[in-house]
Amino acid sequence: MQPRTPLVLCVLLSQVLLLTSAEDLDCTPGFQQKVFHINQPAEFIEDQSILNLTFSDCKGNDKLRYEVSSPYFKVNSDGGLVALRNITAVGKTLFVHARTPHAEDMAELVIVGGKDIQGSLQVVDSDRPERSKFRLTGKGVDQEPKGIFRINENTGSVSVTRTLDREVIAVYQLFVETTDVNGKTLEGPVPLEVIVIDQNDNRPIFREGPYVGHVMEGSPTGTTVMRMTAFDADDPATDNALLRYNIRQQTPDKPSPNMFYIDPEKGDIVTVVSPALLDRETLENPKYELIIEAQDMAGLDVGLTGTATATIMIDDKNDHSPKFTKKEFQATVKEGAVGVIVNLTVEDKDDPTTGAWRAAYTIINGNPGQSFEIHTNPQTNEGMLSVVKPLDYEISAFHTLLIKVENEDPLVPDVSYGPSSTATVHITVLDVNEGPVFYPDPMMVTRQEDISVGSVLLTVNATDPDSLQHQTIRYSVYKDPAGWLNINPINGTVDTTAVLDRESPFVDNSVYTALFLAIDSGNPPATGTGTLLITLEDVNDNAPFIYPTVAEVCDDAKNLSVVILGASDKDLHPNTDPFKFEIHKQAVPDKVWKISKINNTHALVSLLQNLNKANYNLPIMVTDSGKPPMTNITDLRVQVCSCRNSKVDCNTAGALRFNLPSLLLLSLFSLACL
């Protein structure tokens, strides 16, 4: 339903502002008088002048604007303060803000006898029926947050029950309607918008810390380091959230107390000193801490402030080359030794945590045999010069190296490496008593394994590297696992003390290894070790043997095959296979057993007829192919078993059966083995 008469609505809220001071100049921008006192009248009359304010920006007051903290007052262009309507209560204080492009200021009006007000408004309906009532609804009344606003049902006066916070709710949408005595709606609802006027009750805060910026040393004046941005929860459309930035404190304050400047509006921090002053190596501390202040009300003294710390690091650039602490270094090393022999020290003024300080060393002369290497100590930045290939005093007692040092990072264009970035290292090699050296090493000979005891194998040769000392050498056996060898201590002749055996467990793949010592006459004496490798040629000194030596067969077997025999020989070819397999004819009857060749290493033993249950010894003779050949006779034990119903029973085979020729043969064989 549309209202028949307009509703006149207004909200009364106050805003707290403070006084600003002015400097004593011939023309001081701002209000000529800062504080006014006026008595609280019974009522402020609409358009009636209350007092006159005088403001000057000293430049003609072009585009002068006034703002009053109460919405029920205004300042005319002539400076006259008037009420916009008849009003009785306005609070204890009013503030008037004047601004031009060149200056701004604040004046305070103290209302003597004024009282704090919660804020109220009056709903007017001139045609409202008699006995009708006003009703107020909406968020803040009967909706959460409930009970903030209430209306006098008879007069239509809307009041606030508690303090409002614009930062929580900036606008309330309410509805007003008139009802009869029974609560039936007569008019409305009509929307009532309550706008909460902002007060400057929120300080600026820096929410994005910590704030750390970096700037390269020697950067040009005006180089942007970082940006500081604060947040103000007040109304961004008012000066309550209009921030200005400044630097409150700089630590340290050397070499200038004003090393940096902050843009008051943007918050950009820039350098303001010359590049020469921004030299990291001459600064007391390469880290600066700035206390940054953000102030609302566009930086006026009445504005609220918030602070944060900005840390600015002056970053290093490689503007100093490393320099050796001295031009020449000395080192001594024993011949034959390896490891670090000297540490080369350098100085570099750059940041030790960067590649502009870390050193890289190079040997540029005097190292043709690559006997030396140099590496950087990561803790001290020193150059650790090492011997990696043993030096020989007899070849060269002195070495001279030329070494240069550079940084990991390249130097800036206007800096270069000078003479101090190279150094000379003089190395003295100390003579030590070195052990004799066998030549060749290893020594190798080839002999048959059955050579006679006392045979000469070779004469070893060892020389003393200490050619300038004229020492004598004696020889001795160091390791001879089988005890087969002897060496003449004077001339180094090696001969045998026992028969060499290629099949010995001390021989590996036909090679026997022995070690000899050569000892010089130094004080103390030095020892050298030489290795002798004896390759043993095979001779036919091992008879072959058969496997297996036990077999079983059933007494009623239809297949009279007994066992497949294999033969093996410890010797090497041609002293091994092909093997010849035979049954010793003198020991067994010809009509019972048979042996047949399968291949060069295997033969088949079979029966010519079934035998009774018993154990039989069958002498098998096997001969190798050596020249002369070697023969071995081995008994094959054959068990003839009872096989009934898939069961094999060999327990009834009984004792061995021998005939007289067998016994005689066994006796003769036993005697031959003694």
C-alpha atoms as one frame of an Amber mdcrd trajectory, in Angstrom:
protein
   0.000   0.000   0.000   1.433   3.445  -0.904   1.515   6.017   1.927  -0.849
   8.933   1.660   1.634  11.337   3.185   5.464  11.298   3.051   7.394  10.164
   6.097  10.192  12.470   7.234  13.149  10.347   8.458  16.551  11.267   9.835
  19.248   9.698  12.038  21.201  11.613  14.620  24.772  10.288  15.244  28.011
  11.979  16.290  31.611  11.625  15.107  34.664  12.232  17.276  37.404  14.416
  15.821  40.314  16.229  17.426  41.999  19.584  17.249  44.992  20.212  14.980
  47.667  22.768  15.601  49.155  25.333  13.241  52.605  26.811  12.936  53.289
  30.449  13.792  53.711  32.006  10.367  52.744  35.317   8.810  49.893  33.451
   7.123  49.069  30.315   8.960  46.811  27.969   6.963  43.738  26.831   8.898
  41.082  28.210  11.209  41.970  31.448  12.964  40.189  30.127  16.042  40.285
  26.424  16.826  37.858  26.052  19.741  34.467  27.663  20.274  32.144  27.487
  23.275  28.392  28.011  22.833  25.617  27.530  25.326  23.056  24.828  24.735
  19.849  26.727  23.703  16.354  25.439  24.231  16.331  24.735  20.493  18.576
  25.348  17.487  16.385  27.177  14.939  16.527  26.188  11.277  18.721  28.545
   9.113  19.498  30.738  12.101  23.214  31.657  12.309  24.953  30.135  15.309
  28.489  31.526  14.799  30.962  32.507  12.058  34.118  30.517  11.295  37.174
  31.978   9.566  39.419  29.636   7.534  42.286  30.498   5.144  44.690  28.357
   3.115  46.811  31.452   2.395  46.190  30.938  -1.326  42.704  32.276  -1.889
  40.579  29.426  -0.483  39.909  28.030  -3.955  37.524  25.012  -3.838  36.936
  25.409  -0.097  34.681  22.726   1.404  33.256  22.372   4.925  32.124  19.192
   6.688  30.246  19.125  10.017  30.279  16.089  12.287  26.498  16.334  12.755
  24.197  15.859   9.762  21.817  18.535  11.159  24.213  21.415  10.593  26.081
  22.982   7.733  28.604  25.792   7.131  27.708  28.290   4.429  30.309  29.594
   2.017  30.715  32.725   4.177  31.667  30.586   7.191  28.341  30.841   8.963
  27.246  27.741  10.934  23.463  27.096  10.755  21.031  24.313  11.678  19.279
  22.464   8.877  16.116  22.066  10.988  14.807  22.833  14.431  16.638  20.542
  16.850  17.030  20.480  20.594  19.802  17.965  21.411  23.064  17.659  19.430
  25.463  16.242  22.011  28.407  17.850  23.775  30.708  18.588  20.809  30.576
  19.413  17.112  33.544  19.359  14.733  33.933  21.361  11.549  36.442  20.197
   8.943  37.587  22.686   6.276  39.614  21.631   3.237  41.128  23.080   0.053
  43.675  21.555  -2.330  46.362  23.418  -0.340  45.366  23.092   3.313  42.884
  21.592   5.745  42.034  22.118   9.400  39.575  21.186  12.124  37.596  23.390
  14.527  35.886  22.188  17.698  32.531  23.524  18.959  31.952  22.745  22.627
  28.209  22.773  23.536  28.073  24.026  27.101  25.227  22.171  28.816  24.923
  19.648  25.999  24.193  16.004  26.750  25.209  12.721  25.118  22.495  11.299
  22.918  21.879   7.832  21.650  20.304   9.069  18.494  16.644   9.260  17.562
  14.361  10.070  14.649  10.737  11.035  14.308   8.247   9.376  12.005   5.513
  11.846  11.046   2.145  10.995   9.470  -0.187  14.023   9.518  -3.168  12.020
   8.216  -2.818   9.114  10.643  -6.259   7.912  11.872  -7.101   8.471  15.488
  -6.237   5.712  17.937  -3.897   4.143  15.303  -0.457   3.019  16.353   2.993
   2.844  14.778   4.738  -0.507  14.376   8.411  -1.034  13.453   9.827  -4.278
  11.988  12.983  -5.541  10.296  16.597  -6.462  11.036  17.542  -4.761  14.297
  13.984  -4.810  15.626  12.297  -8.206  15.492  15.073  -9.858  13.481  18.647
 -10.545  14.639  20.249  -8.548  15.994  16.994  -7.873  17.815  16.100  -4.907
  19.968  18.497  -2.288  18.588  15.677   0.023  17.430  12.242   0.722  18.931
   9.382   3.018  18.051   6.977   4.944  20.209   3.686   3.554  18.984   1.879
   6.798  19.680   4.356   9.484  18.573   6.325   7.541  15.925   9.649   8.415
  17.579  12.294   5.829  16.609  15.161   5.479  19.088  18.385   3.516  19.393
  18.747   1.303  22.460  22.501   0.700  22.312  25.631   1.910  20.583  25.818
   1.170  16.875  28.931  -0.116  15.103  29.123   0.782  11.437  31.890  -1.779
  10.913  29.440  -4.512  11.943  26.313  -3.261  10.149  26.459  -0.058   8.110
  22.804   0.096   6.977  19.597  -1.164   8.565  16.539  -1.762   6.418  13.457
  -1.226   8.623   9.759  -1.020   7.869   7.142   1.269   9.478   3.398   0.747
   9.358   0.308   1.987  11.181  -2.158  -0.405  12.751  -5.525  -0.168  14.449
  -6.070  -1.083  18.067  -6.446  -4.705  17.046  -3.093  -4.778  15.309  -4.524
  -4.744  11.788  -2.350  -2.880   9.298  -3.881   0.383   8.188  -0.971   1.833
   6.217   2.405   0.574   5.098   4.709  -1.020   5.544   6.951   1.833   4.389
  10.731   1.209   4.151  12.885   3.081   6.597  16.622   3.031   5.831  18.876
   3.831   8.772  22.416   4.712   7.698  25.039   4.528  10.442  27.364   7.494
  10.048  30.980   6.469  10.516  33.031   7.599  13.462  36.786   7.350  13.446
  36.964   4.514  15.942  39.335   2.113  14.157  43.066   2.471  14.057  44.980
   1.560  10.916  46.549  -1.879  11.160  49.258  -3.615   9.147  47.967  -7.101
   8.473  50.522  -8.566   6.054  53.697  -8.659   8.156  56.455  -9.425   8.671
  57.609  -6.784   6.225  61.043  -7.519   4.772  62.519  -5.697   1.814  65.793
  -6.016  -0.072  67.777  -3.437  -1.985  71.090  -3.961  -3.746  73.999  -1.957
  -2.407  74.930   0.987  -4.604  71.382   1.285  -5.981  70.484   4.672  -7.511
  68.680   7.261  -5.409  64.933   6.712  -5.631  65.104   2.920  -5.940  61.869
   1.361  -4.657  62.542  -1.125  -1.881  59.073  -2.311  -0.845  55.489  -1.215
  -0.252  53.764  -0.932   3.121  49.984  -1.099   3.111  47.760  -0.668   6.161
  44.054  -1.343   6.552  41.464   0.849   8.258  38.045  -0.637   9.017  36.330
   2.748   8.942  34.265   4.028   6.022  36.583   4.186   2.983  34.474   7.029
   1.572  35.501   9.266   4.477  38.701  10.643   5.854  38.332   8.183   8.694
  39.978   5.597   6.426  42.140   7.968   4.371  45.647   6.931   5.358  48.961
   8.708   5.211  52.311   7.030   5.869  55.515   8.284   7.419  58.741   6.918
   8.881  58.822   7.427  12.635  62.229   5.901  13.337  65.233   4.423  11.521
  67.678   2.035  13.217  70.619   2.389  12.840  70.719   6.066  11.968  74.097
   5.898  10.211  75.466   7.018   7.808  72.338   9.159   7.486  69.261   9.345
   9.715  67.181   9.558   6.553  68.299   6.668   4.401  64.778   6.032   3.159
  61.582   7.883   2.305  58.023   6.566   2.232  55.423   7.865  -0.171  52.730
   9.198   2.203  49.875   8.052   0.000  51.110   4.837  -1.655  53.326   3.513
   1.116  56.265   2.873  -1.240  59.630   2.943   0.550  62.465   4.285  -1.627
  66.124   5.095  -1.107  67.027   8.774  -0.749  70.796   8.621  -0.215  73.442
   8.521  -2.908  74.702   5.142  -4.158  78.027   5.794  -2.450  76.365   5.870
   0.981  74.511   2.640   0.225  77.745   0.642   0.401  77.204  -2.568   2.314
  80.866  -2.973   3.211  81.065   0.462   4.910  77.722   0.314   6.694  77.595
  -0.231  10.431  74.916  -2.827   9.841  73.511  -3.983   6.485  70.072  -4.394
   8.092  67.827  -1.394   8.756  64.623  -1.389  10.756  62.062   1.322  10.081
  59.092   2.082  12.299  56.360   2.900   9.795  53.307   4.811  10.973  49.970
   4.866   9.186  47.582   7.653  10.268  43.984   8.111   9.187  42.171  11.441
   8.756  44.648  12.016   5.899  47.467  12.339   8.417  45.959  15.095  10.553
  46.922  15.213  14.183  43.403  14.122  15.130  43.810  10.904  13.168  44.377
   7.512  14.742  47.679   5.740  14.107  49.045   2.240  13.717  52.659   1.162
  13.347  54.648  -1.710  11.927  58.328  -2.525  11.525  59.862  -2.735   8.070
  63.151  -4.625   7.860  65.332  -3.625   4.915  68.351  -5.724   3.965  71.158
  -4.136   1.966  72.040  -6.992  -0.371  75.593  -7.588  -1.422  76.897  -7.404
  -4.954  80.300  -8.665  -5.986  82.108  -5.342  -5.963  85.220  -6.609  -4.148
  87.573  -9.177  -5.614  89.252 -11.730  -3.306  92.888 -11.011  -2.430  95.561
 -13.334  -1.085  96.828 -12.298   2.329 100.403 -12.666   1.063 102.090 -12.991
  -2.272 104.028 -16.199  -1.543 103.268 -19.300   0.516 105.664 -22.072   1.650
 104.934 -25.780   2.095 106.898 -28.975   2.799 105.844 -32.551   2.129 107.480
 -35.922   2.518 107.967 -37.843  -0.676 105.328 -40.512  -1.112 102.815 -38.695
   1.119  99.414 -37.378   0.018  96.942 -34.939   1.582  96.658 -31.235   2.413
 100.039 -29.509   2.656  99.092 -25.816   3.053  96.025 -23.576   3.433  96.024
 -20.422   1.331  94.236 -17.487   2.983  92.336 -14.724   1.191  90.387 -11.617
   2.152  87.077 -10.569   0.623  84.874  -7.759   1.929  81.675  -9.114   0.388
  78.901 -10.965   2.218  80.199 -14.334   3.513  76.839 -15.957   2.838  76.924
 -15.282  -0.911  78.820 -16.382  -3.971  80.330 -12.901  -4.043  82.506 -13.998
  -1.077  82.992 -17.712  -1.716  86.334 -18.357  -3.381  87.237 -20.683  -6.243
  90.916 -21.575  -6.631  92.752 -22.708  -9.766  96.328 -23.941 -10.294  97.388
 -22.103 -13.440 101.053 -23.152 -13.639 103.512 -25.710 -12.265 101.305 -28.814
 -12.199 101.994 -30.718 -15.448 101.715 -34.146 -13.787  98.474 -33.237 -12.004
 100.132 -34.137  -8.707  98.378 -31.250  -6.917  94.756 -30.227  -6.408  93.224
 -27.285  -4.577  89.766 -27.069  -3.042  87.912 -24.399  -1.071  87.238 -24.856
   2.632  83.521 -23.932   2.834  83.833 -22.647   6.412  86.982 -20.526   6.181
  87.088 -19.819   2.422  90.738 -20.897   2.457  92.320 -22.774  -0.427  93.355
 -26.278   0.698  96.304 -27.304  -1.486  96.751 -31.092  -1.562  99.154 -33.644
  -2.998  97.079 -36.266  -4.809  99.901 -38.150  -6.535 102.939 -39.027  -4.376
 106.009 -36.918  -5.120 109.471 -38.389  -5.696 112.401 -36.608  -4.087 114.830
 -38.266  -6.468 112.963 -36.803  -9.471 112.342 -33.304  -8.125 112.970 -31.886
  -4.664 111.205 -28.562  -5.349 107.925 -27.505  -6.991 106.556 -24.028  -7.664
 102.842 -23.459  -8.291 101.026 -20.335  -9.475  97.482 -20.163  -8.120  94.660
 -17.720  -8.837  91.500 -17.074  -6.851  88.130 -15.896  -8.121  84.604 -15.656
  -6.749  81.788 -18.030  -7.558  79.724 -15.039  -8.719  81.046 -12.756 -11.475
  82.386  -9.351 -10.501  80.393  -6.226 -11.284  81.478  -4.592 -14.571  83.605
  -1.844 -13.002  85.637  -4.265 -10.797  88.301  -6.703 -12.008  90.773  -9.219
 -10.594  94.148  -7.695  -9.875  97.659  -8.952  -9.063  96.578  -9.716  -5.497
  94.264 -12.411  -6.838  97.266 -14.629  -7.702  99.878 -16.156  -5.401 102.956
 -18.382  -5.653 103.391 -21.547  -3.589 106.912 -22.966  -3.074 106.870 -26.676
  -2.159 109.875 -28.521  -0.727 109.903 -32.329  -0.995 111.581 -34.094   1.939
 113.565 -37.260   1.250 112.427 -40.427   3.065 113.798 -43.982   2.994 111.605
 -45.677   0.410 111.191 -49.403   0.153 112.820 -51.320  -2.715 110.688 -51.913
  -5.790 110.433 -55.269  -7.580 110.553 -55.252 -11.349 108.542 -56.621 -12.897
 105.752 -56.897 -10.389 104.123 -59.349 -10.538 106.817 -61.789 -11.684 105.526
 -64.749 -13.710 107.038 -68.172 -14.542 105.637 -71.432 -15.991 106.832 -74.870
 -14.857 105.628 -78.477 -14.901 104.168 -79.554 -11.609 106.522 -82.528 -11.188
 109.851 -80.695 -11.478 112.499 -81.993  -9.128 113.142 -80.503  -5.722 115.818
 -77.792  -5.841 114.909 -76.620  -9.341 115.609 -72.906  -9.908 112.486 -70.962
 -10.896 113.914 -67.449 -11.390 116.044 -64.682  -9.901 114.055 -61.726  -8.622
 115.177 -58.152  -9.184 114.430 -55.249  -6.787 115.907 -51.752  -6.944 116.093
 -49.016  -4.287 114.413 -45.717  -5.348 116.794 -43.888  -2.989 119.510 -43.800
  -5.628 121.495 -41.195  -3.735 121.812 -43.305  -0.572 123.633 -46.345  -2.091
 121.920 -48.974   0.055 122.119 -52.799  -0.150 119.108 -55.103  -0.509 118.346
 -58.490   1.116 115.509 -60.844   0.146 113.205 -63.134   2.126 110.059 -65.209
   1.657 106.973 -63.353   2.900 104.083 -65.677   1.981 104.509 -69.247   0.670
 101.231 -71.014   1.545 102.357 -74.543   0.566 105.977 -74.183   1.753 107.400
 -75.054  -1.662 109.914 -72.198  -2.196 113.191 -70.750  -0.987 114.993 -67.488
  -1.910 118.654 -66.628  -1.699 118.816 -63.506   0.555 121.756 -62.030  -1.366
 121.120 -62.602  -5.069 117.338 -63.276  -5.017 117.438 -66.744  -6.670 114.197
 -68.687  -6.060 114.251 -72.518  -6.063 111.911 -75.299  -4.935 112.021 -77.119
  -1.595 109.230 -79.612  -2.384 107.405 -81.135  -5.331 104.957 -78.703  -6.918
 101.404 -80.055  -7.230  98.940 -78.414  -9.590  96.069 -80.181  -7.847  96.994
 -78.732  -4.424  94.296 -76.659  -2.618  96.836 -73.799  -2.520  96.750 -73.597
  -6.318  94.051 -71.487  -7.961  93.271 -72.185 -11.604  96.718 -73.740 -12.106
  98.469 -70.658 -10.641 100.414 -70.661  -7.362 100.994 -67.235  -5.701 103.908
 -66.377  -3.412 105.122 -63.075  -1.954 108.717 -61.962  -1.331 110.268 -59.082
   0.595 113.128 -56.833  -0.419 114.654 -55.019   2.582 117.149 -52.178   2.245
 119.911 -51.233   4.677 118.452 -47.882   5.718 117.918 -46.793   9.316 115.218
 -47.763   9.877 115.135 -50.226   6.983 112.414 -49.967   4.359 110.652 -52.934
   2.822 109.173 -53.612  -0.588 106.901 -56.511  -1.549 106.915 -58.459  -4.809
 104.492 -61.069  -6.123 105.489 -64.303  -7.916 102.884 -66.108 -10.025 103.855
 -69.716 -10.934 101.726 -71.283 -13.662 101.886 -75.091 -13.210 101.626 -77.293
 -16.277  99.716 -80.521 -15.763 101.250 -84.010 -15.862  99.290 -87.234 -15.664
  99.788 -87.909 -11.969  96.202 -88.634 -10.935  94.302 -91.857 -11.743  90.634
 -91.521 -12.681  87.850 -92.652 -10.319  84.265 -93.840 -10.864  80.940 -92.809
  -9.372  78.620 -94.063  -7.987  80.077 -97.054  -6.168  76.773 -98.599  -4.977
  73.795 -99.815  -7.076  70.560-101.800  -6.606  68.719-104.208  -8.905  65.636
-106.459  -8.481  66.115-110.242  -8.482  63.325-110.643 -11.037  63.980-107.496
 -13.086  63.133-107.721 -16.764  65.447-104.783 -17.529  68.846-106.094 -16.524
  70.528-102.653 -16.604  72.150-102.048 -13.211  73.752 -98.562 -13.184  75.316
 -95.870 -15.345  78.859 -95.165 -14.174  80.709 -91.875 -14.618  84.441 -91.221
 -14.354  86.413 -88.138 -13.322  90.094 -87.129 -13.173  91.824 -84.281 -11.304
  94.227 -83.790 -14.163  93.685 -81.628 -17.218  93.035 -82.641 -20.796  94.563
 -84.628 -22.507  95.326 -86.555 -19.306  91.643 -87.216 -18.634  88.907 -88.499
 -20.978  88.083 -90.386 -23.037  88.046 -93.009 -20.323  88.182 -96.774 -20.863
  85.798 -98.832 -18.682  86.394-102.594 -18.071  85.305-105.386 -15.707  88.322
-107.042 -14.132  88.102-110.428 -15.826  90.088-112.352 -13.267  87.703-111.553
 -10.429  84.251-112.429 -11.785  82.661-114.914 -14.180  82.334-113.789 -17.800
  78.727-114.924 -18.212  77.097-112.695 -15.513  78.146-109.018 -15.970  78.537
-106.715 -18.912  79.849-103.103 -19.233  79.106-100.949 -22.307  80.528 -97.508
 -23.251  77.986 -94.669 -23.463  80.359 -91.754 -24.224  83.878 -90.557 -23.309
  83.018 -90.257 -19.614  80.173 -92.736 -18.914  79.436 -96.505 -19.240  76.455
 -98.820 -18.542  76.764-101.849 -16.217  74.176-104.569 -16.853  73.427-108.247
 -16.002  73.355-111.051 -18.492  70.986-113.009 -16.227  69.004-112.578 -13.028
  70.830-113.228  -9.767  69.701-114.412  -6.390  69.281-111.982  -3.537  72.711
-111.043  -2.313  75.363-108.316  -2.271  77.967-108.501  -5.018  81.287-106.637
  -5.422  82.078-105.972  -9.057  85.677-104.706  -9.695  85.554-101.897 -12.308
  88.787-100.841 -14.002  88.902 -97.314 -15.514  91.847 -95.921 -17.494  92.514
 -92.310 -18.601  94.040 -91.081 -21.894  97.341 -89.813 -20.510 100.729 -90.862
 -21.834 101.500 -93.028 -20.090  97.897 -93.751 -18.992  96.840 -94.294 -15.382
  94.385 -96.986 -14.264  92.247 -97.356 -11.173  90.224-100.406 -10.017  87.219
 -99.698  -7.814  84.630-102.166  -6.478  81.068-101.429  -7.477  78.759-102.837
  -4.776  75.596-104.235  -6.361  72.660-105.140  -4.119  70.221-107.669  -5.626
  66.927-107.028  -3.819  63.539-108.680  -3.510  60.903-106.619  -5.325  57.310
-107.751  -4.585  54.082-105.759  -4.760  55.934-102.490  -5.469  58.063-103.024
  -2.354  61.852-103.257  -2.535  63.521-105.271   0.212  67.283-105.332   0.263
  67.646-106.522   3.867  67.570-110.200   2.856  70.383-109.790   0.402  72.679
-111.414   2.938  76.414-111.243   3.171  78.727-110.476   0.336  79.419-113.354
  -1.967  83.101-113.808  -2.919  84.710-116.528  -4.959  88.345-117.486  -4.478
  89.643-115.441  -7.405  87.923-112.413  -5.906  89.594-112.911  -2.537  92.997
-113.374  -4.128  92.552-110.242  -6.233  91.541-108.140  -3.235  94.534-109.375
  -1.265  96.955-108.577  -4.076  95.418-105.116  -4.568  95.753-104.395  -0.854
  99.429-105.378  -0.905 100.052-103.224  -3.949  98.657-100.198  -2.109 101.038
-100.600   0.849
